Amino acid sequence: MSKMNRKRIGLILISAVILGGAGFFLWRSNGDAKSGRFVTAAVERGSIEDTVSAIGALQPLQYVDVGTQVTGQLKSLNVQIGDTVKQGQLVAEIDPTLLQARVDSTKATLQNLRAQLIDRQAQARLAQQQLKRNQALMAADAVAEELLQQSEAASVQAEAQVDALRAQIRQTESSLTADEANLRYTRIFAPMAGTVVSLTARQGQTLVSSQQAPTILRIADLSTMTVWAQASEADVPKIEVGMPVYFNTLGLPDRRWTGTVRQILPTPETVNNVILYNVLFDAANPDGVLKPQMSAQVYFLLARAENTLIIPANALQGSARGRKPDEGADARPPSKGSDSAGKARPAADRGDPSQSKKRRFIVRVLKDDQPVEREVTVGVLTRLKAQVLSGLDEGELVITGTATKDDKASKGGGQRTLPTPGRPY
């Protein structure tokens, strides 16, 4: 065999090896695709919620601190923590001995003044009679003018003394009214119906009300509770008055209480260098399960959709903004039960959780064992799930990642960078 023929045979063998390797690689790749190289998830129908979470504490909506307006020893305390009281029920009594003595003393003083008034009124009538007699005698020139003048002065003085006593009587009556009121304050009645939730005084304790009324107990209406939720400064702009909210407690994590945001307090609190704002809402408590100071896991409902198509959020490959429908995407009509892409339904209320902004994304759909890009319209979007308004049908498989050689079932291996939930690229 000639040297030229040997070179040709060598070139043919090398070409055959290269072509064989390329064919094996294509066959192996196709086999991997068919054997599950892509991690997929089915388009399912269900419910989805977009929420802002916060930690809160329960407080009664209506409560009152019951104190004493008078100083004295707490003679009796007729209630205990947890007792249910009615409005006007006697709950405590201060020792009335000193105040009763003061009332008795004021009454005696008043009685003395009234007796003095009778005496002064009699003297005033006598002075008036003497004045009239001297005036008549003076007309007959039978009495000296000096005597007439003295009788006139005596009459005026008697009337002045009567007026002074009347003023003292009114002053004493006013003091008696205050003393009697203080005596009544020794009997403390419940100003509202409710439950005794705390006791800050004990029977036999001396209470001094010189500067402020000391608190004896607190009565609260536990039929309606207020949740004081602390939302971070990053989440507060998303929360609005009237927004739906629900919560559960540590003891009953499976039970849900609902309400609407009533108030957002403007003054923040700083806890461990974190700025927190108190958000208040009320919840009915007919069975009394909710107690004061309970912790609550609160969820402010930003958006919600029920009986809708849902896919994993990591199936979204990127924004379809500015992309033409025919640029590599498998254009499809809107799925059943959804509106046309790009047309947002008008929300009657900004707090309506069923409304959400519509955004367009690209997803990859496994079709005939091959990935096909598809443009979809997304409504509610969380960090885990996304609501599909159009572009997909129930049961279709969307690609969420690729499997590695070591773990065919691992998710996210080699997948594209995912968009931040709630904000398309």
C-alpha positions as CSV (number, residue, x, y, z in Angstrom):
1,M,0.0,0.0,0.0
2,S,1.3,3.3,-1.0
3,K,2.0,6.1,1.4
4,M,-0.7,8.3,0.0
5,N,-3.3,5.6,0.5
6,R,-2.3,5.1,4.1
7,K,-2.8,8.9,4.8
8,R,-6.3,8.7,3.2
9,I,-7.3,5.7,5.4
10,G,-6.0,7.5,8.4
11,L,-8.1,10.6,7.7
12,I,-11.2,8.5,7.1
13,L,-10.7,6.7,10.4
14,I,-10.2,10.0,12.3
15,S,-13.4,11.5,10.7
16,A,-15.4,8.4,11.6
17,V,-14.3,8.6,15.2
18,I,-15.3,12.3,15.4
19,L,-18.7,11.7,13.8
20,G,-19.3,8.7,16.0
21,G,-18.5,10.8,19.2
22,A,-20.8,13.6,18.1
23,G,-23.6,11.2,17.4
24,F,-23.1,9.4,20.8
25,F,-23.2,12.8,22.6
26,L,-26.4,13.8,20.8
27,W,-27.9,10.4,21.6
28,R,-26.9,10.7,25.3
29,S,-28.3,14.2,25.6
30,N,-31.6,13.2,24.1
31,G,-31.7,10.2,26.4
32,D,-31.0,12.5,29.4
33,A,-33.9,14.8,28.3
34,K,-36.2,11.9,27.9
35,S,-35.1,10.3,31.2
36,G,-35.9,13.3,33.3
37,R,-32.9,15.7,33.0
38,F,-35.3,18.6,33.7
39,V,-37.0,19.1,37.1
40,T,-40.7,19.8,36.4
41,A,-43.8,20.8,38.2
42,A,-47.4,20.4,37.1
43,V,-49.7,23.4,36.8
44,E,-52.2,22.9,39.6
45,R,-55.4,24.6,40.7
46,G,-55.7,26.0,44.2
47,S,-55.5,29.0,46.4
48,I,-52.7,31.5,46.8
49,E,-52.1,34.4,49.2
50,D,-49.6,37.2,49.4
51,T,-49.2,38.4,53.0
52,V,-47.1,40.5,55.3
53,S,-46.4,38.8,58.6
54,A,-45.8,40.4,62.0
55,I,-45.8,39.5,65.7
56,G,-48.5,41.0,67.9
57,A,-49.9,41.0,71.4
58,L,-53.6,40.8,72.5
59,Q,-55.2,43.5,74.7
60,P,-58.9,44.1,75.6
61,L,-60.6,46.7,73.4
62,Q,-62.3,48.2,76.4
63,Y,-60.9,48.3,79.9
64,V,-60.8,50.6,82.9
65,D,-58.4,50.9,85.8
66,V,-60.5,51.2,89.0
67,G,-58.9,53.4,91.7
68,T,-59.8,55.4,94.8
69,Q,-60.3,59.1,95.1
70,V,-59.8,59.1,98.9
71,T,-57.1,58.2,101.3
72,G,-57.6,55.4,103.7
73,Q,-57.1,51.7,104.4
74,L,-58.5,49.2,102.0
75,K,-61.1,47.7,104.3
76,S,-62.5,45.0,102.0
77,L,-61.8,43.7,98.5
78,N,-64.8,41.8,97.1
79,V,-63.4,40.4,93.9
80,Q,-60.5,38.2,92.7
81,I,-58.7,38.0,89.4
82,G,-60.9,36.3,86.8
83,D,-64.2,37.2,88.4
84,T,-67.0,38.5,86.2
85,V,-68.6,41.7,87.5
86,K,-71.6,43.7,86.5
87,Q,-71.7,47.5,86.1
88,G,-72.5,49.1,89.5
89,Q,-71.4,46.1,91.6
90,L,-69.5,46.8,94.8
91,V,-65.9,45.7,94.3
92,A,-64.0,47.3,97.2
93,E,-64.5,49.5,100.3
94,I,-62.2,52.0,102.0
95,D,-62.3,52.4,105.8
96,P,-64.9,55.3,106.2
97,T,-64.3,56.1,109.9
98,L,-62.4,59.4,109.4
99,L,-64.6,60.6,106.6
100,Q,-67.7,59.7,108.5
101,A,-66.5,61.8,111.4
102,R,-65.8,64.7,109.1
103,V,-69.3,64.5,107.8
104,D,-70.8,64.4,111.3
105,S,-68.6,67.4,112.3
106,T,-69.7,69.4,109.3
107,K,-73.3,68.6,109.9
108,A,-73.0,69.8,113.5
109,T,-71.3,73.1,112.4
110,L,-74.1,73.6,109.9
111,Q,-76.7,73.0,112.6
112,N,-75.0,75.6,114.9
113,L,-74.9,78.2,112.1
114,R,-78.6,77.7,111.4
115,A,-79.3,78.3,115.1
116,Q,-77.2,81.4,115.1
117,L,-79.1,82.6,112.0
118,I,-82.4,82.3,113.9
119,D,-81.0,84.4,116.7
120,R,-79.6,87.0,114.3
121,Q,-82.9,87.2,112.4
122,A,-84.7,87.8,115.7
123,Q,-82.3,90.6,116.6
124,A,-82.7,92.1,113.2
125,R,-86.5,92.2,113.6
126,L,-86.1,93.8,117.0
127,A,-83.7,96.4,115.6
128,Q,-86.2,97.1,112.8
129,Q,-89.0,97.6,115.2
130,Q,-87.0,100.0,117.4
131,L,-86.1,102.0,114.3
132,K,-89.7,102.3,113.3
133,R,-90.7,103.4,116.9
134,N,-88.0,106.0,117.0
135,Q,-88.9,107.3,113.6
136,A,-92.5,107.8,114.8
137,L,-91.3,109.6,118.0
138,M,-89.0,111.7,116.0
139,A,-91.9,112.9,113.9
140,A,-93.6,114.1,117.2
141,D,-90.3,115.6,118.3
142,A,-90.4,113.2,121.3
143,V,-87.0,111.6,120.9
144,A,-83.5,112.8,120.3
145,E,-82.0,112.6,116.8
146,E,-79.0,110.8,118.2
147,L,-81.1,107.9,119.4
148,L,-82.7,107.6,116.0
149,Q,-79.4,107.4,114.4
150,Q,-78.3,104.7,116.7
151,S,-81.4,102.6,116.0
152,E,-80.8,103.0,112.3
153,A,-77.2,101.7,112.6
154,A,-78.3,98.8,114.8
155,S,-80.9,97.7,112.2
156,V,-78.2,97.7,109.4
157,Q,-75.8,95.8,111.6
158,A,-78.4,93.2,112.4
159,E,-79.2,92.6,108.7
160,A,-75.5,92.4,107.9
161,Q,-75.0,89.7,110.5
162,V,-77.9,87.8,109.1
163,D,-76.4,87.9,105.6
164,A,-73.0,86.8,106.9
165,L,-74.5,83.8,108.7
166,R,-76.4,82.9,105.5
167,A,-73.1,82.9,103.6
168,Q,-71.4,80.8,106.2
169,I,-74.3,78.3,106.0
170,R,-73.9,78.1,102.2
171,Q,-70.2,77.5,102.6
172,T,-70.7,74.8,105.2
173,E,-73.3,73.1,103.1
174,S,-70.8,73.1,100.2
175,S,-68.2,71.5,102.5
176,L,-70.8,69.0,103.7
177,T,-71.6,68.0,100.1
178,A,-67.8,67.4,99.4
179,D,-67.5,65.4,102.7
180,E,-70.5,63.3,101.9
181,A,-69.1,62.7,98.4
182,N,-65.8,61.5,99.8
183,L,-67.7,59.3,102.2
184,R,-69.5,57.7,99.2
185,Y,-66.2,57.3,97.4
186,T,-65.2,54.8,100.1
187,R,-67.5,52.4,98.5
188,I,-66.0,51.6,95.1
189,F,-68.4,50.2,92.3
190,A,-67.5,48.7,89.0
191,P,-67.8,51.4,86.3
192,M,-68.4,48.8,83.6
193,A,-69.3,45.2,83.1
194,G,-66.4,42.8,82.4
195,T,-63.7,40.6,83.9
196,V,-61.2,41.4,86.6
197,V,-57.9,40.9,84.9
198,S,-55.5,42.4,87.5
199,L,-55.3,43.4,91.2
200,T,-52.7,45.9,92.2
201,A,-53.8,46.4,95.8
202,R,-54.4,44.1,98.7
203,Q,-56.9,44.1,101.5
204,G,-55.6,46.0,104.5
205,Q,-53.2,48.2,102.4
206,T,-53.3,51.9,103.0
207,L,-53.9,53.9,99.8
208,V,-52.8,57.5,99.6
209,S,-54.5,59.7,96.9
210,S,-52.7,63.0,97.6
211,Q,-51.1,63.1,94.1
212,Q,-52.9,60.6,91.9
213,A,-55.6,58.1,92.4
214,P,-54.0,54.7,93.2
215,T,-55.2,51.8,91.1
216,I,-56.8,48.9,92.9
217,L,-57.9,46.7,90.0
218,R,-58.5,46.6,86.3
219,I,-61.8,45.5,84.7
220,A,-61.8,44.6,81.0
221,D,-64.4,43.6,78.5
222,L,-62.9,40.4,76.9
223,S,-65.7,39.9,74.3
224,T,-63.6,42.0,71.8
225,M,-59.8,41.9,71.8
226,T,-57.4,44.3,70.1
227,V,-54.3,43.0,68.5
228,W,-51.3,45.3,68.7
229,A,-49.1,44.1,65.8
230,Q,-45.6,45.4,65.3
231,A,-44.8,45.8,61.6
232,S,-41.3,46.7,60.4
233,E,-40.7,50.0,58.6
234,A,-40.2,48.1,55.3
235,D,-43.7,46.5,55.6
236,V,-45.7,49.4,56.9
237,P,-46.1,51.1,53.5
238,K,-47.8,48.0,52.2
239,I,-50.4,48.1,55.0
240,E,-53.5,50.2,54.8
241,V,-56.5,51.0,57.1
242,G,-59.3,48.6,56.2
243,M,-57.0,45.9,54.9
244,P,-58.1,42.3,55.8
245,V,-55.9,40.6,58.4
246,Y,-55.9,37.3,60.2
247,F,-53.9,35.8,63.0
248,N,-53.4,32.7,65.2
249,T,-52.0,32.1,68.6
250,L,-49.3,29.8,69.9
251,G,-51.8,27.6,71.7
252,L,-54.1,27.3,68.7
253,P,-52.0,27.5,65.6
254,D,-54.7,25.9,63.4
255,R,-57.5,28.3,64.4
256,R,-57.8,31.6,62.5
257,W,-59.2,34.9,63.8
258,T,-60.0,37.6,61.2
259,G,-60.4,41.4,61.3
260,T,-59.6,44.6,59.4
261,V,-56.9,47.1,60.1
262,R,-58.3,49.9,62.3
263,Q,-55.4,52.1,63.0
264,I,-51.7,52.5,62.2
265,L,-50.0,54.5,65.0
266,P,-47.6,57.1,63.6
267,T,-45.1,56.9,66.4
268,P,-42.7,54.0,66.1
269,E,-40.9,51.9,68.7
270,T,-37.3,50.9,68.5
271,V,-36.5,47.3,69.6
272,N,-32.9,46.1,69.2
273,N,-32.2,49.0,66.7
274,V,-35.2,47.8,64.6
275,I,-38.0,50.4,63.8
276,L,-41.4,48.9,64.4
277,Y,-44.9,50.5,64.0
278,N,-47.9,49.4,65.9
279,V,-50.9,48.3,63.7
280,L,-54.2,47.9,65.5
281,F,-57.2,45.7,64.6
282,D,-60.0,44.1,66.6
283,A,-61.2,40.5,66.8
284,A,-64.4,39.1,68.3
285,N,-63.8,36.7,71.3
286,P,-67.3,35.3,72.0
287,D,-65.9,32.1,73.6
288,G,-63.3,33.8,75.7
289,V,-60.4,31.8,74.3
290,L,-58.3,34.9,73.6
291,K,-56.6,36.2,76.8
292,P,-54.8,39.5,77.4
293,Q,-51.0,39.5,76.7
294,M,-51.3,36.5,74.4
295,S,-48.8,36.4,71.5
296,A,-50.3,36.4,68.0
297,Q,-48.8,35.6,64.6
298,V,-50.4,38.2,62.3
299,Y,-50.8,38.1,58.5
300,F,-51.8,41.2,56.6
301,L,-53.5,40.0,53.4
302,L,-52.1,42.0,50.4
303,A,-53.6,39.8,47.7
304,R,-55.5,36.5,47.4
305,A,-56.8,34.3,44.7
306,E,-58.9,31.1,45.0
307,N,-59.5,28.3,42.5
308,T,-56.8,29.5,40.2
309,L,-53.9,28.0,38.3
310,I,-50.7,28.0,40.4
311,I,-47.0,27.2,39.5
312,P,-43.8,27.3,41.6
313,A,-42.3,30.8,41.6
314,N,-38.9,29.4,40.5
315,A,-40.5,28.4,37.2
316,L,-40.5,32.1,36.2
317,Q,-37.4,32.6,34.0
318,G,-37.6,36.4,33.5
319,S,-39.8,39.3,32.5
320,A,-41.5,39.3,29.1
321,R,-41.6,43.1,29.1
322,G,-40.7,44.5,25.7
323,R,-40.6,41.1,24.0
324,K,-42.7,40.4,20.9
325,P,-45.0,37.4,21.0
326,D,-43.2,35.6,18.2
327,E,-39.6,35.9,19.6
328,G,-39.1,32.2,20.6
329,A,-42.2,31.9,22.7
330,D,-44.9,29.4,22.2
331,A,-47.8,31.8,21.8
332,R,-51.1,30.4,23.2
333,P,-54.5,31.8,23.9
334,P,-55.5,32.7,27.5
335,S,-56.4,29.6,29.6
336,K,-60.0,29.1,30.6
337,G,-61.4,31.2,33.4
338,S,-58.7,33.9,32.9
339,D,-58.9,37.3,31.2
340,S,-56.6,38.5,28.4
341,A,-53.0,39.1,29.2
342,G,-51.9,42.7,30.0
343,K,-55.4,44.0,31.0
344,A,-55.7,44.4,34.7
345,R,-59.2,44.1,36.3
346,P,-60.1,47.3,38.0
347,A,-60.1,47.1,41.8
348,A,-63.0,48.7,43.6
349,D,-61.0,48.9,46.7
350,R,-57.3,49.1,47.2
351,G,-57.6,46.8,50.1
352,D,-59.3,44.1,48.0
353,P,-57.1,41.0,48.4
354,S,-58.5,39.4,45.2
355,Q,-56.8,42.1,43.1
356,S,-53.2,42.0,42.1
357,K,-51.0,43.6,39.5
358,K,-50.5,41.6,36.3
359,R,-47.0,40.9,35.1
360,R,-45.7,38.9,32.1
361,F,-43.0,36.4,32.5
362,I,-41.3,33.7,30.4
363,V,-41.5,30.0,31.6
364,R,-40.2,26.9,30.0
365,V,-42.8,24.1,29.3
366,L,-41.8,20.5,28.7
367,K,-43.5,19.7,25.4
368,D,-42.7,16.4,23.6
369,D,-39.8,15.9,25.9
370,Q,-38.3,19.2,24.8
371,P,-38.3,22.6,26.6
372,V,-40.4,25.3,24.9
373,E,-40.5,28.9,26.1
374,R,-43.9,30.2,26.9
375,E,-45.1,33.7,27.8
376,V,-47.5,33.8,30.8
377,T,-49.4,36.5,32.7
378,V,-48.9,36.3,36.4
379,G,-51.2,37.8,39.1
380,V,-50.5,37.1,42.8
381,L,-46.8,36.3,43.2
382,T,-45.1,35.2,46.4
383,R,-41.7,33.8,47.1
384,L,-42.9,30.2,46.6
385,K,-45.9,30.3,44.2
386,A,-47.3,32.3,41.3
387,Q,-50.8,32.7,40.1
388,V,-51.1,32.1,36.3
389,L,-53.8,34.2,34.6
390,S,-53.0,33.1,31.0
391,G,-50.6,31.2,29.0
392,L,-50.8,27.8,30.7
393,D,-53.4,25.0,31.1
394,E,-53.9,22.8,34.1
395,G,-51.8,19.7,34.1
396,E,-49.0,21.1,31.9
397,L,-45.4,20.6,33.1
398,V,-43.3,23.7,33.7
399,I,-39.5,23.4,34.2
400,T,-38.2,24.6,37.5
401,G,-34.6,23.5,37.2
402,T,-32.2,20.8,36.0
403,A,-31.0,17.6,37.6
404,T,-27.3,17.0,38.2
405,K,-25.5,13.7,37.4
406,D,-25.3,13.0,41.1
407,D,-28.9,13.8,42.0
408,K,-31.4,13.6,39.2
409,A,-34.2,14.9,41.5
410,S,-32.4,17.9,42.9
411,K,-34.1,21.2,42.1
412,G,-32.4,24.3,40.9
413,G,-29.2,22.7,39.6
414,G,-28.1,24.8,36.6
415,Q,-31.4,26.8,36.5
416,R,-31.5,30.4,35.4
417,T,-31.5,33.3,37.8
418,L,-35.0,33.7,39.1
419,P,-36.8,37.0,39.4
420,T,-37.5,38.5,42.8
421,P,-41.1,37.6,43.7
422,G,-43.4,40.5,43.3
423,R,-41.0,42.4,41.1
424,P,-40.3,41.3,37.4
425,Y,-37.1,42.0,35.7
